[in-house]
């Protein structure tokens, strides 16, 4: 009898343990228009988001349930928006509204919530700068002094975000919260700063795909860093003929490589500056080569015509999978690389007055 009681106790304990190894994600949204729509729980597999569960939204609520062996990064996808959540075997509550996301139930998700809240504050500052610039442009009050003041303000906000992201990764690079945001944080960092962060990552973290990709990106970034010889690019021009960056760079001229796309608003805003410097210096030892990240040839060609671009252009119309993005580690556009007459990269990300001043210094 004692043995039977013992076996029964073990069976009950095992059942209790197995029941605990499950998760429940309770999600609430603030938009009643979402009722009746389907929300998805997705995770990244082979670099693509794949659905693992779905639920119909009713009374502005929905739930996902399942089991998992260890904590994993998933995304709640709702009406084209996606929200990160670290799925653990626990009850996780998620509240989504237009301005923020609050995730509770585990320590890691609390860390995710704190990160999202602080990032939202900085993002609001960036949006405010853009809105003030747009208003000034529309009402004609965007003086040179005003634009310079906004540029300085924007640089301070960028530095604030960089400091915030670096501090966050120093504390969380070896957990799922850090893994969740590491790519976005390091995307605008210089290679040496990224290496400093990778140096504090554990071997277990470094063996994860996301960190392997970052380490590979660092090596690529170092190969096209300031002071390095340019890396050649070969792609079709608008006429469908393959051209190379080496057809122009390293042949006695300063060459500005402009990574852009017809769909990129900031790229279009910068085009008038490029047109101005091209008209001024194209006969003075200067050339521009455009490398487009378009994904449809016709839209790329229409962009060239609409913007009246007269310098050499190339594109493999592969969007962010462009060979140019891969070779030059381009994480955001517009992005520029300035190459000297000997083929050495001397500056990056020159735009606006910064570009004008640099060319005035070099091409006197």
C-alpha positions in Angstrom: 0.0 0.0 0.0 2.8 2.4 0.9 4.4 1.7 -2.5 1.1 2.4 -4.2 0.7 5.6 -2.3 4.2 6.6 -3.2 3.7 5.9 -6.9 0.4 7.9 -6.8 2.2 10.8 -5.2 5.0 10.7 -7.8 2.4 10.6 -10.6 0.5 13.5 -9.2 3.7 15.5 -8.8 4.9 14.7 -12.3 1.5 15.8 -13.6 1.6 19.0 -11.6 5.1 19.8 -13.0 4.0 19.1 -16.6 1.0 21.4 -16.1 3.3 24.2 -15.0 5.4 23.9 -18.1 2.9 25.8 -20.2 2.3 29.5 -21.1 -0.7 31.7 -21.3 -0.5 35.0 -23.1 -3.4 37.2 -22.3 -3.5 40.2 -24.7 -5.8 43.3 -24.5 -6.0 46.1 -27.1 -7.5 49.5 -26.8 -9.1 49.6 -30.3 -12.6 48.1 -30.6 -12.2 48.2 -34.4 -9.9 45.2 -34.1 -12.7 43.0 -32.9 -13.2 40.2 -35.3 -9.7 40.4 -36.7 -7.1 37.7 -36.4 -4.0 38.2 -34.3 -1.0 35.9 -34.7 1.9 34.7 -32.5 5.0 34.4 -34.7 8.7 33.6 -34.3 11.7 34.0 -36.6 12.7 30.9 -38.4 15.2 30.9 -41.3 15.2 34.7 -41.1 11.4 34.9 -41.7 8.5 35.4 -39.4 6.4 32.2 -39.2 3.0 31.9 -37.4 2.9 29.4 -34.6 -0.6 30.3 -33.3 -3.6 32.6 -34.1 -6.6 34.0 -32.2 -9.7 36.0 -33.1 -9.9 39.3 -31.2 -13.2 39.5 -29.2 -14.1 42.3 -26.7 -10.7 43.7 -27.4 -9.0 40.6 -26.0 -7.4 37.4 -27.2 -5.2 34.6 -25.7 -2.5 32.3 -26.8 -1.6 29.1 -25.0 1.1 26.5 -25.4 4.2 24.9 -24.0 7.8 25.8 -24.5 11.1 24.2 -23.4 12.9 27.4 -22.8 12.4 31.2 -23.1 12.1 32.3 -26.7 11.5 35.6 -28.5 8.1 35.7 -30.3 6.1 38.5 -31.8 2.4 39.3 -31.4 1.2 40.5 -34.9 -1.9 42.5 -35.0 -3.1 44.7 -37.9 0.3 44.9 -39.6 2.0 45.8 -36.3 4.2 43.5 -34.3 5.1 43.5 -30.7 7.9 41.6 -29.1 7.2 39.2 -26.2 9.5 36.7 -24.5 7.5 33.5 -24.2 8.1 31.6 -21.0 6.1 29.0 -19.3 4.1 31.5 -17.2 1.0 33.6 -17.3 2.0 36.7 -19.4 -0.2 39.7 -19.7 0.2 42.1 -22.6 -1.6 45.5 -22.9 -1.3 47.2 -26.3 -2.4 50.8 -27.0 -1.4 53.4 -29.6 1.4 54.8 -27.5 2.9 51.9 -25.6 3.0 48.2 -24.8 3.1 46.9 -21.3 4.1 43.2 -20.7 4.1 41.7 -17.3 4.3 38.3 -15.7 8.1 37.6 -15.9 11.2 39.5 -15.1 12.5 39.4 -18.7 9.2 40.8 -20.1 9.4 43.5 -17.4 12.8 44.4 -18.9 11.3 44.5 -22.4 8.6 46.8 -21.2 11.1 49.2 -19.6 13.1 49.3 -22.8 10.1 50.0 -25.0 9.0 52.8 -22.7 12.3 54.5 -22.7 12.8 54.1 -26.4 9.3 55.5 -27.0 10.3 58.7 -25.1 13.4 59.1 -27.4 11.4 58.3 -30.5 8.8 61.0 -29.6 11.6 63.5 -29.4 12.8 62.5 -32.9 9.3 62.7 -34.3 8.9 66.2 -32.8 12.0 67.4 -34.6 10.7 66.0 -37.9 7.3 67.6 -37.4 8.7 71.0 -36.5 10.9 70.8 -39.6 8.0 69.9 -41.9 5.8 72.7 -40.5 8.6 75.2 -41.0 9.1 74.0 -44.6 5.4 74.3 -45.3 5.0 77.8 -43.9 8.3 79.1 -45.2 10.0 79.8 -41.9 12.7 77.2 -42.2 15.7 79.5 -42.2 19.3 78.2 -42.3 19.7 79.1 -38.6 16.6 77.1 -37.8 17.7 74.1 -39.8 21.2 74.2 -38.1 19.6 74.3 -34.7 17.3 71.3 -35.5 20.3 69.4 -36.9 22.2 70.0 -33.6 19.1 69.0 -31.6 18.8 65.8 -33.7 22.4 64.9 -33.1 21.9 65.2 -29.4 18.9 62.9 -29.5 20.8 60.4 -31.6 23.6 60.5 -29.0 21.0 60.0 -26.3 19.6 56.9 -28.0 23.1 55.5 -28.6 24.0 56.0 -24.9 20.7 54.4 -23.8 21.1 51.4 -26.1 24.7 50.8 -25.1 23.8 50.9 -21.4 20.9 48.5 -22.0 23.0 46.0 -23.8 25.8 46.1 -21.2 23.2 44.9 -18.7 21.2 42.5 -20.9 23.4 41.3 -23.8 23.4 37.8 -22.3 19.7 37.4 -21.8 16.7 37.3 -24.1 15.8 40.9 -23.6 19.1 42.0 -25.0 18.9 39.5 -27.8 15.5 40.8 -28.7 16.8 44.4 -29.4 20.5 44.0 -30.1 20.2 44.2 -33.9 18.3 47.5 -33.8 20.6 49.0 -31.2 23.9 48.2 -33.0 22.7 49.0 -36.5 24.0 52.6 -36.2 27.1 51.8 -34.1 30.7 51.9 -35.4 32.4 48.6 -35.6 34.7 49.2 -32.6 31.8 50.0 -30.3 30.0 46.8 -31.4 33.1 44.8 -30.7 33.3 46.2 -27.2 29.8 45.0 -26.5 30.4 41.6 -28.1 33.5 41.2 -25.8 31.2 41.0 -22.8 28.8 38.4 -24.4 29.1 34.8 -23.3 30.0 32.0 -25.6 26.4 30.8 -25.4 25.2 34.2 -26.6 27.8 34.5 -29.4 26.7 31.1 -30.7 23.2 32.4 -31.4 22.4 33.3 -35.0 21.7 37.0 -34.3 25.1 37.5 -32.7 26.8 35.5 -35.5 25.2 37.9 -38.0 26.4 40.9 -36.0 29.9 39.6 -35.8 29.9 39.1 -39.5 28.6 42.6 -40.0 31.4 44.0 -37.9 34.0 42.3 -40.1 32.3 43.7 -43.2 32.1 47.2 -41.6 35.8 47.1 -40.9 36.6 46.2 -44.5 34.9 49.4 -45.7 35.8 51.6 -42.8 37.3 55.1 -43.3 40.9 54.7 -44.4 40.3 51.4 -46.3 40.3 50.9 -50.1 36.9 50.9 -51.6 35.2 47.6 -52.3 34.0 47.2 -55.9 30.3 46.8 -56.8 29.0 45.5 -60.1 25.3 45.9 -61.0 23.1 46.8 -64.0 22.6 50.5 -65.0 19.2 51.8 -66.1 19.9 50.5 -69.6 20.5 47.0 -68.3 24.2 47.0 -68.9 26.5 45.9 -66.0 28.7 48.7 -64.7 31.2 48.7 -61.8 32.1 51.2 -59.1 35.7 50.7 -60.2 34.7 52.3 -63.6 34.7 55.6 -61.7 36.4 55.1 -58.3 40.2 55.0 -58.0 40.7 56.7 -61.3 41.8 60.2 -60.2 38.5 61.6 -59.1 36.6 62.1 -55.8 33.6 59.8 -56.0 30.6 60.0 -53.8 28.7 56.7 -53.6 25.0 57.5 -52.8 23.0 54.6 -51.4 19.3 55.5 -51.9 15.9 54.3 -53.1 13.0 55.9 -54.9 10.7 54.9 -51.9 13.0 56.6 -49.4 11.6 60.0 -48.2 14.8 61.2 -46.6 16.7 60.2 -49.7 14.5 62.3 -51.8 14.9 65.3 -49.4 18.7 65.0 -49.9 18.6 64.9 -53.7 18.5 68.7 -54.2 21.7 69.0 -52.3 23.3 66.3 -54.5 22.1 68.0 -57.6 23.6 71.3 -56.4 27.0 69.8 -55.6 27.1 67.8 -58.8 26.4 70.9 -60.9 29.1 72.7 -59.1 31.9 70.1 -59.1 31.2 67.5 -61.9 33.8 69.2 -64.1 36.2 69.6 -61.2 37.4 66.1 -60.4 34.2 64.9 -58.9 31.6 62.1 -59.6 28.6 60.6 -58.0 27.5 57.0 -58.3 24.0 56.1 -57.2 23.3 52.6 -55.8 19.6 52.1 -55.4 17.9 49.7 -53.0 14.7 49.7 -55.1 12.9 46.3 -55.6 11.0 47.2 -58.8 13.0 48.3 -61.8 10.2 50.6 -63.2 9.9 52.4 -59.9 13.7 52.9 -59.8 13.6 54.3 -63.3 10.7 56.5 -62.6 12.5 57.9 -59.5 15.5 58.7 -61.7 13.3 60.6 -64.1 11.2 62.4 -61.5 14.2 63.5 -59.5 16.2 64.4 -62.7 19.3 62.5 -61.7 22.0 62.8 -64.2 24.9 60.9 -62.6 25.7 57.2 -63.1 23.2 54.8 -61.4 23.2 51.1 -60.7 20.8 48.7 -59.0 20.2 44.9 -58.7 16.6 45.8 -57.5 16.9 43.5 -54.5 15.8 45.9 -51.8 17.7 45.4 -48.6 19.2 42.2 -50.0 21.1 44.4 -52.4 24.7 43.5 -53.0 25.5 47.1 -52.2 24.0 46.8 -48.7 25.9 43.6 -48.1 29.3 44.8 -49.3 29.1 48.2 -47.5 27.2 47.1 -44.4 24.4 49.7 -45.1 21.8 49.6 -42.3 19.9 52.8 -43.2 19.5 55.1 -46.2 20.4 57.7 -47.3 24.0 56.6 -46.8 27.0 58.0 -48.6 30.6 57.0 -48.9 33.2 59.4 -50.2 36.2 57.9 -52.0 39.4 59.9 -52.8 41.2 59.9 -56.2 43.4 57.0 -55.1 40.4 54.8 -54.2 40.5 55.2 -50.4 37.4 55.8 -48.3 37.8 59.1 -46.6 34.3 60.0 -45.2 30.9 58.4 -44.6 27.4 59.8 -44.3 28.1 63.3 -45.6 24.9 65.1 -46.3 23.6 68.7 -46.6 26.0 71.3 -45.4 28.4 68.7 -44.2 28.8 67.4 -47.8 29.0 70.9 -49.2 31.7 72.0 -46.8 33.8 68.9 -47.3 33.7 69.2 -51.1 34.5 72.9 -50.9 37.6 72.0 -48.8 38.7 69.2 -51.2 37.9 70.8 -54.5 39.1 74.3 -54.1 
